[in-house]
Amino acid sequence: MLQGKVKYTLEDRQKKYPVNAFKLCSIIFLLPFIFLSGLDFKFNKLSKPLGINFSEWILGFLITIIVAYVLHYIVYDISLRRVERKNKINPFLRCWRTCTKEIRGVKIILFFISPDYVFARIFKDILNKYYFEERCNKRRGLTKFHTYNGRKIDCRYFKNDREYECEIHMRKRRRKLFVLCSNWANIILVSFVSIFIILFVSQGILGNPLKEIMFTFVVLHTFSRVFEICYAFYNDVVSPRMTHDLEIGERLSTLKKGNRISLAVHSYVEVTLLFAIIYFLDTNIIDSANSNNFFECLMYSGSVSAFNFSFNLEFIGFEKLIHIIQVFTNITLVVLSIANYLGLNDSMSEYEKADWEKKEYI
């Protein structure tokens, strides 16, 4: 007889095997070396990767961390306000202290690769903890049926998960809103960065040091987002969870097929814009006649996103690395997400139907 919780992913089972941990660590350790090789790394040039001072790379990384935290905190705030939990929102600095305490173990290594992924993961965990404060009325034996948005529902209790259906719904609802808002927030961020680049960099208003800091921020932020996007979509496709009835296929959120395809398309556009900024700031990629034209850089980035595998043989290691990463990321988005999601069968729970009727469906 099965006891306790049985809701798990294939990844959860794999964690019991040491070889899986070594696999993850080996990949994580490999990534920095690939990045350094792309920067034409030499020990005697450690202070100026790509001709940019190491101190400016550090400053660019600090800006990446700040932007990642502020963006995910804003999304977290919006997510709780949308589900009318304003009094449950943790203050800005308290959340920061929580995040710093949670960054330990493997998360420390992941943090240096992708601050966006680590902050997203921590804030999702914070949102999940509100489950303990949203107890179903049936737990106190106050009612036989559960009233939700005016609809009387026989709220089921799942012994294996030790949760009522309404509690599961609210947890998934918050997660869905957080994922959608994060996706939109990143599109807004890259749009404003593009506008800033067009208005100030292309006009020569920013001096060379500020332009280099902007370049380091965009490169590091792009790598951070690429890791988060690829891992999230890969994990969503290959790590299905067990349902309450011990069937493969449960999702952690109430995201539907249309939502998932929308996330992939938005990420596709975001990646194209991010790499267009890199191509614009790195004049070695686009020929000098068009390197000062953001539109030309965007068109080139769009062609690479459309799986343009070829690149100029005169590219140095960094340019080749950037090109391949963009192609690989967009292939991941198309093959592992859009193609997979088209075959999903969607359904709505009674709680989702109640949200829809009250025009509160997210």
C-alpha positions as CSV (number, residue, x, y, z in Angstrom):
1,M,0.0,0.0,0.0
2,L,1.3,3.4,-0.9
3,Q,1.7,5.9,2.0
4,G,2.4,9.6,2.2
5,K,2.9,11.8,-0.9
6,V,3.4,10.1,-4.2
7,K,3.4,13.2,-6.4
8,Y,6.9,13.3,-7.8
9,T,8.8,14.0,-11.0
10,L,11.1,11.6,-12.8
11,E,13.8,14.1,-11.8
12,D,12.9,13.6,-8.2
13,R,13.5,9.8,-8.6
14,Q,16.8,10.4,-10.4
15,K,18.1,12.5,-7.5
16,K,18.5,9.3,-5.5
17,Y,21.2,8.1,-7.8
18,P,24.7,9.7,-7.2
19,V,25.5,9.6,-10.9
20,N,22.8,12.1,-11.6
21,A,24.3,14.6,-9.2
22,F,27.7,14.2,-10.8
23,K,26.1,14.6,-14.2
24,L,24.6,17.9,-13.2
25,C,27.8,19.2,-11.5
26,S,29.9,18.3,-14.5
27,I,27.7,20.2,-16.8
28,I,27.6,23.2,-14.5
29,F,31.4,23.2,-14.2
30,L,31.7,22.9,-17.9
31,L,29.7,26.0,-18.8
32,P,32.1,28.6,-17.3
33,F,35.0,27.0,-19.2
34,I,33.1,27.2,-22.4
35,F,32.3,30.8,-21.7
36,L,36.0,31.6,-21.0
37,S,37.1,29.8,-24.2
38,G,34.6,32.0,-26.1
39,L,36.3,35.0,-24.6
40,D,39.6,33.9,-26.0
41,F,40.7,33.3,-22.5
42,K,44.4,33.5,-21.6
43,F,45.8,33.6,-18.1
44,N,47.9,36.7,-19.0
45,K,44.7,38.4,-20.3
46,L,42.5,37.5,-17.3
47,S,42.2,41.2,-16.3
48,K,40.7,42.2,-19.7
49,P,38.4,39.5,-21.3
50,L,37.3,40.7,-24.8
51,G,39.4,43.8,-24.1
52,I,37.1,44.9,-21.3
53,N,38.4,45.4,-17.8
54,F,37.6,42.6,-15.4
55,S,36.2,45.2,-12.9
56,E,33.6,46.2,-15.6
57,W,32.6,42.5,-16.0
58,I,32.1,42.3,-12.2
59,L,30.0,45.5,-12.3
60,G,27.9,44.1,-15.2
61,F,27.3,40.9,-13.1
62,L,26.2,43.0,-10.1
63,I,23.7,44.9,-12.3
64,T,22.5,41.5,-13.7
65,I,21.8,40.3,-10.1
66,I,20.0,43.5,-9.1
67,V,17.9,43.5,-12.2
68,A,17.0,39.8,-11.8
69,Y,16.0,40.3,-8.1
70,V,14.0,43.5,-8.7
71,L,12.1,42.0,-11.7
72,H,11.2,38.8,-9.9
73,Y,10.2,40.7,-6.7
74,I,7.8,42.9,-8.8
75,V,6.3,39.8,-10.4
76,Y,5.9,38.1,-7.0
77,D,4.2,41.3,-5.7
78,I,1.8,41.4,-8.7
79,S,1.0,37.7,-8.4
80,L,-0.1,38.0,-4.8
81,R,-2.1,41.2,-5.4
82,R,-3.9,39.6,-8.3
83,V,-5.1,36.8,-6.1
84,E,-6.0,39.3,-3.4
85,R,-3.3,38.5,-0.9
86,K,-2.0,42.0,-0.4
87,N,-1.5,41.6,3.4
88,K,0.7,38.5,2.8
89,I,3.3,40.2,0.6
90,N,6.8,40.1,2.2
91,P,8.7,43.5,2.1
92,F,11.4,44.0,-0.4
93,L,14.3,43.6,2.0
94,R,12.8,40.7,3.9
95,C,12.5,38.8,0.6
96,W,16.1,39.7,-0.2
97,R,17.2,38.2,3.2
98,T,15.2,35.1,2.4
99,C,16.8,34.7,-1.0
100,T,20.3,35.1,0.4
101,K,19.6,32.4,2.9
102,E,18.2,30.0,0.3
103,I,21.3,30.4,-2.0
104,R,23.4,27.5,-0.8
105,G,24.8,24.2,-2.1
106,V,24.3,23.7,-5.8
107,K,22.3,27.0,-5.9
108,I,25.5,28.9,-5.3
109,I,27.0,27.6,-8.6
110,L,23.7,28.0,-10.4
111,F,23.6,31.6,-9.1
112,F,26.8,32.5,-10.9
113,I,25.5,31.0,-14.1
114,S,21.9,32.2,-13.9
115,P,20.7,34.6,-11.2
116,D,17.3,34.7,-13.0
117,Y,16.8,31.0,-12.6
118,V,17.8,31.0,-8.9
119,F,15.5,34.0,-8.0
120,A,12.6,32.5,-10.0
121,R,13.0,29.2,-8.2
122,I,13.1,30.8,-4.7
123,F,10.1,33.1,-5.3
124,K,8.1,30.1,-6.6
125,D,8.9,28.3,-3.3
126,I,7.9,31.4,-1.3
127,L,4.5,31.5,-3.2
128,N,4.0,27.8,-2.5
129,K,4.4,28.3,1.2
130,Y,1.1,30.3,1.3
131,Y,-0.7,27.0,0.9
132,F,-0.3,26.4,4.6
133,E,-2.4,29.6,5.3
134,E,-5.1,28.7,2.8
135,R,-6.8,25.9,4.5
136,C,-10.1,24.5,3.1
137,N,-13.1,25.0,5.3
138,K,-13.8,21.2,5.2
139,R,-10.6,20.7,7.3
140,R,-12.6,22.2,10.3
141,G,-15.7,20.2,9.4
142,L,-17.6,23.4,8.9
143,T,-19.3,22.4,5.6
144,K,-19.8,19.4,3.4
145,F,-19.4,21.3,0.2
146,H,-16.9,24.0,-0.7
147,T,-18.3,27.3,-2.1
148,Y,-15.9,29.0,-4.5
149,N,-16.8,32.1,-6.5
150,G,-20.5,31.3,-6.0
151,R,-20.2,27.7,-7.2
152,K,-20.9,24.9,-4.8
153,I,-18.2,22.3,-5.3
154,D,-17.6,18.9,-3.6
155,C,-14.0,19.7,-2.7
156,R,-12.2,16.4,-2.8
157,Y,-9.5,15.4,-0.4
158,F,-6.5,13.5,-1.8
159,K,-5.0,11.3,0.9
160,N,-1.7,10.7,-0.9
161,D,-1.1,14.4,-1.2
162,R,-2.8,15.4,2.1
163,E,-4.4,18.3,0.3
164,Y,-7.9,19.5,-0.6
165,E,-8.6,20.3,-4.3
166,C,-9.2,24.0,-3.6
167,E,-5.7,24.2,-1.9
168,I,-4.1,22.6,-4.9
169,H,-6.0,24.9,-7.3
170,M,-4.8,28.1,-5.5
171,R,-1.2,27.0,-5.4
172,K,-1.2,26.2,-9.1
173,R,-3.1,29.5,-9.8
174,R,-0.4,31.5,-8.1
175,R,2.4,29.7,-9.9
176,K,0.7,30.1,-13.3
177,L,0.4,33.9,-12.7
178,F,4.0,34.1,-11.6
179,V,5.3,32.3,-14.7
180,L,3.1,34.4,-17.1
181,C,4.1,37.7,-15.5
182,S,7.8,36.8,-15.4
183,N,7.6,36.1,-19.2
184,W,5.9,39.4,-19.9
185,A,8.2,41.3,-17.5
186,N,11.3,40.0,-19.3
187,I,9.8,41.1,-22.7
188,I,9.2,44.6,-21.2
189,L,12.7,44.7,-19.8
190,V,14.4,43.8,-23.1
191,S,12.2,46.3,-24.9
192,F,13.3,49.2,-22.7
193,V,16.9,48.1,-22.9
194,S,16.6,48.1,-26.8
195,I,15.0,51.6,-26.7
196,F,17.9,52.8,-24.4
197,I,20.5,51.3,-26.8
198,I,18.9,53.0,-29.8
199,L,18.5,56.4,-28.2
200,F,21.8,56.7,-26.3
201,V,24.4,54.2,-27.6
202,S,23.7,54.6,-31.4
203,Q,23.8,58.4,-31.0
204,G,27.2,58.2,-29.3
205,I,25.8,59.8,-26.1
206,L,27.3,57.2,-23.8
207,G,31.0,57.2,-23.3
208,N,33.1,54.1,-24.0
209,P,33.3,52.9,-20.3
210,L,29.5,53.0,-19.9
211,K,29.0,51.3,-23.2
212,E,31.3,48.5,-22.1
213,I,29.4,48.1,-18.8
214,M,26.2,48.0,-20.8
215,F,27.7,45.3,-23.0
216,T,28.8,43.1,-20.0
217,F,25.4,43.4,-18.5
218,V,23.6,42.5,-21.7
219,V,25.9,39.5,-22.3
220,L,25.6,38.2,-18.7
221,H,21.8,38.8,-18.6
222,T,21.4,37.0,-21.9
223,F,23.4,34.0,-20.7
224,S,21.3,34.0,-17.5
225,R,18.0,34.1,-19.4
226,V,19.1,31.5,-21.9
227,F,20.0,29.0,-19.1
228,E,16.7,29.7,-17.4
229,I,14.6,29.4,-20.6
230,C,16.3,26.2,-21.8
231,Y,16.2,24.5,-18.4
232,A,12.6,25.5,-17.7
233,F,11.2,24.3,-21.1
234,Y,13.4,21.1,-21.0
235,N,12.2,20.3,-17.5
236,D,8.6,21.0,-18.4
237,V,8.7,18.5,-21.2
238,V,10.9,15.6,-19.9
239,S,9.9,15.6,-16.2
240,P,6.2,14.8,-16.0
241,R,4.6,14.4,-12.5
242,M,2.3,11.8,-11.1
243,T,-1.3,12.8,-10.8
244,H,-3.4,12.1,-7.7
245,D,-4.6,8.9,-9.4
246,L,-1.1,7.7,-10.1
247,E,-1.1,8.7,-13.7
248,I,1.7,10.5,-15.5
249,G,0.9,14.0,-16.6
250,E,0.1,16.4,-13.8
251,R,1.4,19.9,-14.1
252,L,2.6,22.2,-11.3
253,S,0.4,25.1,-12.6
254,T,-2.9,25.6,-14.4
255,L,-1.1,26.7,-17.6
256,K,-3.0,25.5,-20.6
257,K,-1.7,24.6,-24.1
258,G,-2.2,28.1,-25.4
259,N,-0.4,29.6,-22.4
260,R,2.6,27.4,-23.0
261,I,2.8,28.2,-26.7
262,S,2.5,31.9,-25.8
263,L,5.4,31.6,-23.3
264,A,7.5,29.9,-26.0
265,V,6.7,32.6,-28.6
266,H,7.4,35.4,-26.1
267,S,10.7,33.8,-25.2
268,Y,11.6,33.4,-28.9
269,V,11.1,37.2,-29.4
270,E,13.0,38.0,-26.2
271,V,16.0,35.9,-27.2
272,T,16.0,37.5,-30.7
273,L,16.0,41.0,-29.2
274,L,18.7,40.2,-26.6
275,F,21.1,38.8,-29.2
276,A,20.4,41.8,-31.5
277,I,21.6,44.1,-28.7
278,I,24.8,42.0,-28.4
279,Y,25.4,42.1,-32.2
280,F,24.8,45.8,-32.1
281,L,27.3,46.4,-29.2
282,D,29.9,44.0,-30.6
283,T,31.0,45.5,-33.9
284,N,33.0,42.4,-34.9
285,I,29.9,40.4,-35.7
286,I,28.1,42.7,-38.2
287,D,30.2,44.3,-40.9
288,S,31.2,47.8,-40.1
289,A,28.8,49.3,-42.7
290,N,25.8,48.0,-40.7
291,S,27.2,47.7,-37.2
292,N,25.7,51.1,-36.2
293,N,22.2,50.2,-37.4
294,F,20.1,48.4,-34.8
295,F,17.5,47.4,-37.5
296,E,20.2,45.5,-39.4
297,C,21.4,43.8,-36.2
298,L,17.8,42.8,-35.4
299,M,17.3,41.4,-38.9
300,Y,20.6,39.4,-38.5
301,S,19.5,38.1,-35.1
302,G,16.1,37.2,-36.6
303,S,17.8,35.1,-39.3
304,V,19.9,33.3,-36.7
305,S,16.8,32.6,-34.6
306,A,15.3,31.0,-37.7
307,F,18.0,28.4,-37.4
308,N,20.8,30.0,-39.5
309,F,23.5,27.5,-38.7
310,S,26.2,29.1,-40.8
311,F,28.5,31.9,-39.5
312,N,31.3,33.9,-40.8
313,L,34.6,32.0,-40.6
314,E,36.4,35.1,-39.5
315,F,34.4,35.1,-36.2
316,I,36.6,34.7,-33.1
317,G,35.6,32.2,-30.4
318,F,33.2,34.6,-28.7
319,E,31.2,35.4,-31.8
320,K,30.9,31.7,-32.7
321,L,29.8,30.9,-29.2
322,I,27.1,33.6,-29.2
323,H,25.9,32.5,-32.6
324,I,25.6,28.8,-31.6
325,I,24.0,29.6,-28.3
326,Q,21.2,31.6,-30.0
327,V,20.6,28.8,-32.6
328,F,20.5,26.1,-29.8
329,T,18.2,28.2,-27.6
330,N,15.6,28.7,-30.3
331,I,15.7,25.1,-31.4
332,T,15.0,24.2,-27.8
333,L,12.0,26.5,-27.8
334,V,10.6,25.1,-31.0
335,V,11.4,21.4,-30.6
336,L,10.9,20.9,-26.9
337,S,8.0,23.3,-26.4
338,I,5.8,24.3,-29.3
339,A,5.9,20.8,-31.0
340,N,5.2,19.1,-27.7
341,Y,2.5,21.4,-26.5
342,L,0.5,21.2,-29.7
343,G,-0.3,17.6,-28.7
344,L,-1.5,18.4,-25.1
345,N,-5.1,17.8,-24.1
346,D,-6.5,20.6,-22.0
347,S,-9.3,20.4,-19.4
348,M,-10.6,22.8,-16.8
349,S,-11.3,21.9,-13.2
350,E,-14.5,23.1,-11.4
351,Y,-12.5,25.8,-9.8
352,E,-11.1,27.1,-13.1
353,K,-14.7,27.1,-14.5
354,A,-15.8,29.2,-11.5
355,D,-12.9,31.6,-12.1
356,W,-14.0,31.9,-15.7
357,E,-17.6,32.6,-14.9
358,K,-16.6,35.3,-12.4
359,K,-14.2,36.8,-15.0
360,E,-11.3,36.1,-12.6
361,Y,-9.7,33.4,-14.8
362,I,-5.9,34.1,-15.2
